[in-house]
């Protein structure tokens, strides 16, 4: 009933409503004004009683992915709650399926998001996810701004 959310977003600047349940509401938009071919789904649409969210991503990148650094910024009710960087692809001995994807190829990947083990307090969350093709973070491949509204405390 509250299982799957799915979206395809091609238009720049459009906020896409992703899912709603009694305890959670999610949406996202691209940070830039460039059109993207992108699809993301996640199950379940809930923060209650689940240890892992299952995610699937389909994306056609606008440039080759030989190097990929991902930066996460999380705000909770307007205050910065988390800042995290992860190097996914360095061009040598890469373990992630996204690494080596060429411009215009369709990237299809499924993965778990284990952060759902966290008991999210009721409130508004903003999660900005940026992907960079260089270590200096000058060349952004993608930027997504997720909005997550937790409607009730999980405690």
LUMROLUM-616573 format. One record per residue (C-alpha): residue number from 1; chain; x, y, z. Coordinates in Angstrom, 2 decimals. Example, Ala and Ser with C-alpha at 12.3 -4.5 7.8 and 13.67 -1.06 7.14 Angstrom:
     k   c        px        py        pz
     1   A     12.30     -4.50      7.80
     2   A     13.67     -1.06      7.14
***
This chain:
     k   c        px        py        pz
     1   A      0.00      0.00      0.00
     2   A      2.77      2.43      0.91
     3   A      5.39      0.51     -1.04
     4   A      6.89      2.15     -4.08
     5   A      7.58      5.59     -5.36
     6   A      8.76      6.17     -8.89
     7   A      9.47      9.18    -11.02
     8   A     11.02     10.25    -14.28
     9   A     12.12     13.84    -14.46
    10   A     13.20     15.45    -17.71
    11   A     12.25     19.07    -17.06
    12   A     14.61     21.44    -15.24
    13   A     13.45     23.23    -12.13
    14   A     10.41     21.01    -11.58
    15   A      9.81     19.58     -8.12
    16   A      8.61     16.00     -8.30
    17   A      6.33     14.66     -5.58
    18   A      7.65     11.17     -4.87
    19   A      5.59      9.45     -2.21
    20   A      3.33      9.86      0.76
    21   A      2.29      7.64      3.67
    22   A      0.90      8.29      7.16
    23   A      4.44      8.94      8.48
    24   A      6.43     10.23      5.49
    25   A      6.24     12.56      2.48
    26   A      9.08     12.89     -0.05
    27   A      9.84     14.95     -3.14
    28   A     12.89     16.14     -5.04
    29   A     14.07     18.62     -7.62
    30   A     17.28     19.13     -9.53
    31   A     19.49     21.93     -8.20
    32   A     20.43     23.19    -11.64
    33   A     18.37     24.36    -14.60
    34   A     19.56     21.67    -17.01
    35   A     17.21     18.88    -18.16
    36   A     18.07     15.37    -16.92
    37   A     17.04     11.85    -17.90
    38   A     16.64     10.35    -14.44
    39   A     14.50      7.81    -12.60
    40   A     14.66      6.87     -8.92
    41   A     12.47      4.59     -6.84
    42   A     12.51      3.58     -3.21
    43   A     10.62      1.12     -1.02
    44   A      9.03      1.40      1.42
    45   A      7.61      4.92      1.67
    46   A      7.85      4.85      5.44
    47   A     10.28      5.61      8.25
    48   A      8.60      3.19     10.63
    49   A      9.75     -0.38     11.42
    50   A     12.03     -0.86      8.43
    51   A     15.75     -1.53      8.66
    52   A     16.64     -0.88      5.01
    53   A     15.21      1.10      2.12
    54   A     15.60     -0.54     -1.31
    55   A     16.56      1.97     -4.00
    56   A     16.85      1.74     -7.78
    57   A     18.39      4.36    -10.05
    58   A     18.26      4.83    -13.82
    59   A     20.21      7.79    -15.17
    60   A     21.74      8.91    -18.46
    61   A     24.74     11.05    -17.45
    62   A     25.80     14.04    -19.52
    63   A     29.50     13.16    -19.21
    64   A     31.70     10.10    -18.65
    65   A     31.95      8.81    -15.09
    66   A     35.56      7.87    -14.45
    67   A     35.80      9.88    -11.24
    68   A     32.83     10.46     -8.96
    69   A     32.74     12.15     -5.58
    70   A     29.35     12.38     -3.87
    71   A     28.65     15.08     -1.27
    72   A     25.64     14.92      1.08
    73   A     24.35     17.91      3.04
    74   A     21.43     17.26      5.39
    75   A     19.41     19.91      7.21
    76   A     16.80     19.18      9.89
    77   A     14.24     21.93     10.53
    78   A     16.66     24.47      9.02
    79   A     19.77     23.45     11.01
    80   A     22.68     21.60      9.41
    81   A     22.57     18.02     10.69
    82   A     25.07     16.10      8.54
    83   A     27.84     16.69      6.03
    84   A     29.39     13.66      4.34
    85   A     31.65     13.04      1.31
    86   A     32.32      9.72     -0.37
    87   A     34.63      8.91     -3.29
    88   A     32.78      6.31     -5.36
    89   A     34.98      6.22     -8.47
    90   A     38.67      7.07     -8.75
    91   A     39.44      5.47    -12.12
    92   A     41.34      2.54    -10.60
    93   A     39.95     -0.63     -8.98
    94   A     36.46      0.86     -8.72
    95   A     33.86     -1.40     -7.10
    96   A     30.63      0.47     -7.93
    97   A     28.61     -0.21    -11.09
    98   A     28.29      3.52    -11.82
    99   A     32.05      3.76    -12.42
   100   A     33.01      3.67    -16.08
   101   A     29.58      4.71    -17.38
   102   A     30.02      6.76    -20.54
   103   A     28.17      9.92    -21.54
   104   A     24.80      8.97    -23.03
   105   A     24.83      5.39    -21.71
   106   A     21.96      4.31    -19.51
   107   A     23.11      3.60    -15.97
   108   A     20.92      1.14    -14.06
   109   A     21.76      0.39    -10.43
   110   A     19.99     -1.06     -7.38
   111   A     21.25     -0.54     -3.83
   112   A     20.25     -0.46     -0.17
   113   A     20.04      2.71      1.92
   114   A     20.76      1.53      5.44
   115   A     20.28      4.96      7.00
   116   A     16.61      4.13      7.43
   117   A     17.64      2.31     10.64
   118   A     17.79      5.78     12.16
   119   A     14.71      6.85     14.08
   120   A     13.93     10.12     12.33
   121   A     12.36     12.72     14.62
   122   A      9.25     14.46     13.32
   123   A     10.15     17.46     11.18
   124   A     11.36     18.75      7.84
   125   A     14.54     17.43      6.25
   126   A     16.38     18.80      3.24
   127   A     19.00     16.54      1.66
   128   A     21.21     17.93     -1.10
   129   A     23.14     15.26     -2.99
   130   A     25.86     16.48     -5.37
   131   A     27.98     14.37     -7.71
   132   A     31.31     15.77     -8.94
   133   A     33.61     14.52    -11.72
   134   A     36.72     15.98    -10.07
   135   A     38.28     16.06     -6.62
   136   A     38.21     19.88     -6.46
   137   A     34.37     19.77     -6.71
   138   A     34.30     22.21     -9.64
   139   A     32.64     19.96    -12.22
   140   A     29.19     18.94    -11.01
   141   A     27.59     15.98    -12.83
   142   A     24.30     16.03    -10.95
   143   A     22.66     17.78     -8.00
   144   A     19.42     16.69     -6.34
   145   A     17.54     18.43     -3.54
   146   A     15.35     15.95     -1.65
   147   A     12.66     17.14      0.75
   148   A     11.56     14.69      3.40
   149   A      8.74     15.48      5.83
   150   A      8.50     13.07      8.75
   151   A      4.94     13.42     10.03
   152   A      5.22     11.54     13.33
   153   A      7.96     10.52     15.75
   154   A      9.12      6.93     15.43
   155   A      9.75      6.53     19.16
***
